[in-house]
Amino acid sequence: MINGCTFYFDGTWKSCCDAHDVAFTLGGNVVDMLHANWDLINCVNQYSTLNAIVIGIGVTVGGWLVFPWAKTKGKSIYEIITGKRFDK
């Protein structure tokens, strides 16, 4: 689901968050997640370094829960626990 900066406000960097949402929806492995997070941090940093740091910490910590892992057959930890997809 493309919904801007989930759990954070949509600033001038909203398009960065939207691109990150697309990458997260695709799933993959931990390297894919880290690349998506790094791309987001670099993108937001063009607008605001402080917000890039805050968002970077949020997606790194929160991402471990909602990223659809290849190891778990495309399910996130959240989905395994609750039976629901985070983005639905």
N, C-alpha and C positions, 0 to 999 in steps of 0.2 A: 504494500500500500504506500503510495506516495502522499505524504501528508506534512511535508515541511520538517521542522525541527521538533520531533516528538519529545515531550517533557522539557522543552525549552522554548523560548519565544522565537518567532520568525523575524529575524532582523533582515538587513540587506543581503544577508548570506543564505536566504531561504533556498535559492537554487542549488547551493552546495548540499544542503540537507536532502533535497529531492533526489539528487544524483546518488547520494549515499543510500537512500531508501531503495532505489533500483538495484544497487549492488547487493544490498542485504537480502532482497527478495530472491535473488538468484542463488543464494546459498553458496556452498563450497567448503573449503577447508579453512583452518586457522590462518593460513597465509593470505587467503582471499579476504578474510575479515580484516586482518591487519592492514592490507593494502587499501581496502575501502575506507578504513578509519583514517589512515595517513592522508589519503586524497582529500577527505573531508576537512581534516585539520589544516592542510595546506590551503585549501580553497577559502575556508573561513578566515584564515590568517591574513588574507588579502584585504579583508574588511576590518578585522579587529583581532589583535593578538590575544587579549584577555579572553574574549569569547571563544577563540580557537582552543585555548587551554581548557576552559570549562567544558566545552563540547567534547573535546578529545578525551578528557577523563570520563565523562558521562558515557560516551559510546564504547569506550574500552571496558569499563566496568559493567555497564548494562548489556552490552553486546553478548557477553558470555551467556546470558540468560535467554536471549531471544533470537540469536543467529541460527538459521536452519542448517545444522551441521551435516556434512556428508557422512560422518561416522555414525550418526544416529538416524540414518536413512532419510535425511532431509527434514528431520524434526528438530525443533529447538528444545532446550531444557524446559522452558516454559510450557511448550506443547506436550511434552512427555508427562510433566507433572499434572497439568490441568486438563489435557485432552483437547485444548483449543489453541488455534493459532493466534499469536499476539496481534497480527496485523489484520485479523478478520473481525 
